[in-house]
Amino acid sequence: MLALRLARGSHPLVLAGRLLVAAASAGVGFLLLCTLGYASGHPAHSTGSVLRLLWCLVPLAATVQFAVAVARTDPSTRPRPGLSAVGLGPVRLSVIAAVSTAVSCTLGSMVALLFFLHLRGDLSGLPFDGAAAGLLAADTPLPLAAVLLLLAVVPVAAASASALALRTRPVGPGTQDDTEDLVPGEQIPVPAAAPAGLPWGVALTAAGLAVEAYANRTTSGSPFPMPGRLDSTPVWVLVGWTLTAIGLAMAGPGLTHLCGRLLQAARPGAVRLLAGRVLMDEAQRIGRPLGVVCAVVSAVVAAFALYGTGPRPFGPLTALGAVLVIGCTTATLLTTALEARQARARTARALLRLGAPASALRAATALRAGVLLLVFAPLTWAIAELAALPLTP
């Protein structure tokens, strides 16, 4: 009940984020139910059913990542001394955040079930003249236990990840009460140490590209006949792209930290110094979402290079999965940027109180965005070209 009351009294942006989480959960639940319908209607095609289920893990991971980002930006989940005194410490707050996330995802799963049953004609006859009957195996009964299990995947995964992320969240300036301000003599944040995952990220990215090249050598015909059906894509392409995405996510914090060092090179002024220090301090927070967005955009660019001018249209399930992945990863990056802004709000107020012009803070923000675009945009294009090159017939 406390989680529901906190959700009702949340900021409109937080409520909008939770509604988006529910929508993403509905999309993933619909994809999982479609996979179950395909498996029930094609019992002889077990390999295709397993591959469809594996492809559903990509939008599932993107949805869980977005749900965690929304839970982290909720002000009601921040540890405060006053809440700890009444028994709402970090552990209890993480449980409340997990319950709120589970409620949002469960709502989305229920919407997915109703929409799926409506398209199958199980509620009020076949809509759209039965156009979706073959795709959803409308003439095949579905096992109830499997339906409930698949619908519970997103709420359980998102709630568990949110509880774990908030349980291990360090207490810092962004987790204190917003009414506390820095005094004029207090020290501004010291640059954080460089993240250690950059070499491993580069290695995993190279391994993923090598696996995709291997898929080209071992597959007859086109190695990536993706647009029409999810199960037509070889599993090695999925493995290669997954390794590439994990590698870019691991390398993202290190690259962001390097961007901060780049801004401070060659006798920086106050604005460049401030922008670089903030990037170095926030490298761990925003670097991983940046790496994931880089991986997703590179995959989109590679797919467009292969099929953008071709006659084959994308199938409905492939389009839904692509929209979920692109939307969730982009929303996660924007939500994480909002969290970073909340974390440095006290420092910004202290700088303004010390006499720093507001234009300097805006210039520092523009510099951070510019240097990130300068580094990650060419990297995304290079990864896309390297990924599409071995897949080109």
C-alpha positions in Angstrom: 0.0 0.0 0.0 2.9 2.4 0.8 4.3 1.8 -2.7 1.0 2.6 -4.3 0.6 5.8 -2.3 4.1 6.9 -3.2 3.3 6.2 -6.8 0.2 8.2 -6.7 2.0 11.2 -5.2 5.0 11.0 -7.5 6.2 13.7 -9.9 4.4 13.7 -13.3 7.7 12.9 -15.0 8.0 9.8 -12.8 4.5 8.8 -13.5 5.1 9.2 -17.2 8.2 7.1 -16.9 6.2 4.3 -15.2 3.5 4.4 -17.9 6.3 4.1 -20.5 7.6 1.1 -18.5 4.2 -0.5 -18.6 3.9 0.1 -22.3 7.3 -1.5 -22.9 6.3 -4.4 -20.7 3.2 -4.8 -22.8 5.2 -5.0 -26.0 7.6 -7.6 -24.6 4.8 -9.6 -23.2 3.1 -9.6 -26.6 6.3 -10.8 -28.3 6.6 -13.6 -25.7 3.0 -14.7 -26.3 3.5 -14.6 -30.0 6.5 -16.9 -29.6 4.3 -19.3 -27.5 1.6 -19.2 -30.2 4.2 -20.0 -32.9 5.5 -22.9 -30.8 2.0 -24.3 -30.2 1.1 -24.0 -33.9 4.4 -25.4 -35.2 5.4 -28.2 -32.9 7.8 -29.6 -35.5 9.8 -26.3 -35.7 11.3 -26.4 -32.3 14.6 -24.7 -33.5 12.7 -21.8 -34.9 10.7 -21.4 -31.7 13.8 -21.4 -29.6 15.4 -18.8 -31.8 12.3 -16.6 -31.6 12.5 -16.8 -27.8 16.2 -15.9 -27.9 15.4 -12.8 -30.0 12.8 -11.8 -27.4 15.6 -11.5 -24.8 16.9 -8.4 -26.6 13.8 -6.2 -26.0 13.4 -7.8 -22.6 16.9 -6.6 -21.6 16.2 -3.1 -23.0 12.9 -3.0 -21.0 14.5 -4.1 -17.8 17.3 -1.5 -18.2 14.7 1.2 -18.7 12.7 0.1 -15.7 15.8 0.3 -13.5 16.6 3.8 -14.8 13.1 5.0 -14.0 13.2 3.5 -10.5 16.5 5.2 -9.9 15.1 8.7 -10.8 12.2 8.4 -8.5 12.7 10.8 -5.6 10.8 8.6 -3.2 13.5 5.9 -3.4 16.3 8.1 -2.3 17.7 7.4 1.2 17.2 10.2 3.7 18.0 10.5 7.4 14.4 11.3 8.3 13.1 8.2 6.5 15.8 6.0 8.1 14.6 7.1 11.5 11.1 5.7 10.9 12.4 2.4 9.5 12.6 3.3 5.8 16.2 2.7 5.2 17.9 1.8 1.9 16.8 -1.9 2.0 13.1 -1.0 2.6 13.2 1.7 0.0 14.6 -0.7 -2.6 11.8 -3.1 -1.8 9.2 -0.3 -2.3 10.8 0.6 -5.6 10.8 -3.1 -6.7 7.1 -3.3 -5.8 6.3 -0.2 -7.8 8.2 -1.5 -10.8 6.5 -4.9 -10.5 3.1 -3.2 -10.5 3.9 -1.2 -13.6 5.2 -4.2 -15.5 2.3 -6.4 -14.4 -0.1 -3.8 -15.7 1.7 -3.9 -19.1 1.6 -7.7 -19.1 -2.1 -7.8 -18.5 -2.6 -5.3 -21.4 -0.5 -7.6 -23.6 -2.6 -10.6 -22.7 -5.9 -8.9 -23.4 -4.6 -7.6 -26.8 -3.2 -11.0 -27.7 -6.4 -12.8 -26.8 -8.4 -10.2 -28.8 -6.3 -10.6 -31.9 -6.7 -14.4 -31.6 -10.5 -14.1 -31.4 -10.7 -15.7 -27.9 -12.7 -12.7 -26.5 -15.0 -11.4 -29.2 -14.3 -13.0 -32.6 -11.5 -12.5 -35.0 -10.8 -8.8 -35.6 -9.3 -7.3 -38.8 -11.0 -10.1 -40.8 -8.7 -12.7 -39.2 -5.5 -11.2 -40.6 -3.6 -12.1 -37.4 -5.0 -15.6 -37.0 -2.2 -17.4 -38.8 0.5 -15.3 -37.1 -0.9 -16.0 -33.6 -2.0 -19.6 -34.1 -5.6 -18.8 -33.4 -6.8 -22.3 -34.0 -4.4 -23.8 -31.4 -5.1 -23.8 -27.7 -2.4 -22.3 -25.4 -1.2 -23.9 -22.1 -2.3 -21.7 -19.3 0.8 -22.4 -17.2 3.1 -21.3 -20.0 1.1 -18.1 -20.6 1.4 -17.1 -16.9 5.1 -18.0 -16.8 5.9 -15.8 -19.8 3.8 -12.9 -18.6 5.6 -13.1 -15.2 9.1 -12.8 -16.8 9.1 -9.0 -17.3 7.7 -8.1 -13.8 10.0 -10.4 -12.0 13.1 -9.5 -13.9 12.5 -5.7 -13.7 11.6 -5.8 -10.0 14.6 -7.9 -9.1 17.0 -5.7 -11.1 15.5 -2.5 -9.6 15.9 -3.8 -6.1 19.4 -4.8 -6.7 20.4 -1.5 -8.4 18.9 0.6 -5.6 20.2 -1.6 -2.8 23.8 -1.1 -4.1 23.4 2.6 -5.0 26.1 4.6 -3.2 25.1 7.4 -0.9 26.3 10.7 -2.4 25.3 14.2 -3.2 22.5 12.9 -5.5 21.0 10.8 -2.7 20.8 13.4 0.0 17.9 15.7 0.8 17.4 18.3 -1.9 17.1 21.0 0.9 20.7 20.5 1.9 23.0 22.9 0.1 26.8 23.2 -0.1 28.3 26.0 1.9 30.5 28.5 0.0 33.7 26.9 1.3 32.8 23.3 0.6 34.9 21.5 -2.0 33.5 20.9 -5.5 33.6 17.1 -6.6 37.0 15.5 -7.2 37.5 13.7 -10.6 36.6 10.0 -10.3 39.1 7.3 -11.2 39.1 5.9 -14.7 36.7 2.9 -15.2 38.5 -0.4 -15.7 36.3 -2.0 -18.3 37.6 -0.4 -21.5 40.1 -3.1 -22.6 37.5 -5.9 -21.9 34.9 -3.9 -23.8 37.1 -3.5 -26.8 37.9 -7.2 -26.8 34.3 -8.2 -26.6 33.3 -5.8 -29.4 36.0 -7.3 -31.6 34.9 -10.8 -30.7 31.3 -10.0 -31.6 32.3 -8.6 -35.0 34.5 -11.7 -35.6 31.5 -14.0 -34.8 29.3 -12.2 -37.3 32.0 -12.6 -39.9 32.1 -16.3 -39.0 28.3 -16.5 -39.6 28.9 -15.2 -43.1 31.4 -18.0 -43.8 29.2 -20.8 -42.5 25.8 -19.7 -43.9 24.7 -20.4 -47.4 23.0 -17.5 -49.2 22.2 -14.4 -47.3 23.5 -14.7 -43.7 21.0 -12.2 -42.3 17.5 -12.7 -43.9 16.0 -10.8 -41.0 13.1 -8.6 -42.1 10.4 -11.1 -42.8 10.6 -13.6 -39.9 12.5 -13.6 -36.6 13.3 -17.3 -36.8 15.1 -16.9 -40.2 18.1 -15.3 -38.7 21.1 -17.6 -37.9 21.9 -17.8 -34.2 25.5 -16.8 -34.8 24.4 -13.4 -35.9 22.4 -12.9 -32.6 25.4 -14.1 -30.6 27.8 -11.8 -32.5 25.5 -8.7 -32.0 25.0 -9.6 -28.3 28.8 -9.7 -27.8 29.2 -6.4 -29.6 26.5 -4.8 -27.5 28.0 -6.0 -24.2 31.4 -4.9 -25.3 30.2 -1.4 -26.2 28.3 -1.2 -22.9 31.5 -2.1 -21.0 33.6 0.3 -23.0 31.1 3.2 -22.7 32.2 4.4 -19.2 35.9 4.3 -20.2 35.2 6.3 -23.4 33.1 8.8 -21.5 36.0 9.2 -19.0 38.4 9.8 -21.9 36.0 12.4 -23.3 36.3 14.2 -20.0 40.1 14.1 -20.1 40.0 15.3 -23.7 38.0 18.4 -22.7 40.6 19.3 -20.1 43.6 19.0 -22.4 45.8 21.9 -23.5 45.4 24.4 -20.6 41.6 24.4 -20.2 39.6 27.4 -19.0 36.9 27.3 -16.3 34.1 26.1 -18.6 36.2 23.3 -20.2 37.5 22.2 -16.8 34.0 22.1 -15.3 32.7 20.1 -18.3 35.5 17.7 -18.2 35.3 17.1 -14.5 31.6 16.4 -14.7 32.1 13.9 -17.5 34.8 12.1 -15.6 32.6 12.0 -12.5 29.5 10.8 -14.4 31.3 8.3 -16.7 30.1 5.2 -14.8 26.5 6.5 -14.7 26.0 7.6 -18.3 28.7 5.5 -20.1 26.8 2.2 -20.1 23.6 3.6 -21.6 25.6 5.5 -24.2 27.4 2.3 -25.1 24.1 0.4 -25.4 22.6 3.2 -27.6 25.8 3.1 -29.7 25.2 -0.7 -30.2 21.6 -0.3 -31.1 22.1 2.6 -33.5 25.0 0.7 -35.2 22.7 -2.3 -35.7 20.0 -0.1 -37.2 22.5 1.5 -39.6 23.8 -1.9 -40.6 20.3 -3.2 -41.2 19.4 -0.2 -43.3 22.6 -0.7 -45.3 21.6 -4.2 -46.0 17.8 -3.8 -46.6 17.0 -0.1 -46.6 16.7 0.1 -50.4 15.5 -3.5 -50.9 11.9 -4.7 -51.6 11.6 -6.9 -48.5 9.5 -5.2 -45.8 10.1 -5.8 -42.1 7.7 -8.2 -40.5 5.3 -6.9 -37.8 7.0 -8.7 -34.9 10.5 -7.6 -36.1 9.2 -4.0 -36.3 7.7 -4.2 -32.8 10.9 -5.6 -31.4 13.0 -2.9 -33.1 10.7 -0.1 -31.8 10.9 -1.5 -28.3 14.7 -1.8 -28.3 15.3 1.6 -29.9 12.7 3.3 -27.7 13.8 1.8 -24.4 17.5 2.4 -24.9 16.9 6.0 -25.9 14.6 6.6 -23.0 17.1 5.0 -20.7 19.8 7.3 -21.9 17.5 10.4 -21.4 16.4 9.1 -17.9 20.0 8.6 -16.9 20.9 12.1 -18.0 18.0 13.4 -15.8 19.4 11.4 -12.9 22.8 12.8 -13.5 21.4 16.3 -13.5 19.6 15.7 -10.2 22.9 14.3 -8.8 24.8 17.5 -9.5 22.0 20.0 -8.7 23.6 20.9 -5.3 26.9 21.6 -6.9 25.3 23.8 -9.6 23.5 25.8 -6.8 26.8 26.2 -5.0 28.5 27.5 -8.1 25.7 30.0 -8.8 25.9 31.1 -5.2 29.6 31.6 -5.5 29.1 33.9 -8.5 29.5 31.6 -11.5 27.3 32.9 -14.4 24.5 30.6 -15.5 25.7 30.9 -19.1 28.9 29.1 -18.0 26.9 26.2 -16.8 24.9 26.0 -20.0 28.2 26.2 -22.0 29.6 23.4 -20.0 26.5 21.3 -20.7 26.8 22.0 -24.5 30.5 21.1 -24.4 29.8 17.8 -22.8 27.1 16.9 -25.3 29.3 18.0 -28.2 32.4 16.0 -27.2 30.3 12.9 -26.6 28.7 13.2 -30.0 32.2 13.8 -31.5 33.5 10.5 -30.1 30.5 8.2 -30.1 29.1 9.1 -33.6 32.1 8.0 -35.6 32.4 4.9 -33.4 28.8 4.0 -34.1 29.3 4.5 -37.8 32.5 2.4 -37.8 30.9 -0.5 -35.9 27.9 -0.4 -38.3 30.1 -0.6 -41.3 32.2 -3.4 -39.8 29.0 -5.3 -38.9 27.4 -4.9 -42.3 30.5 -5.7 -44.3 30.7 -9.5 -43.8 26.9 -9.8 -44.1 26.7 -8.1 -47.5 26.1 -10.7 -50.2 
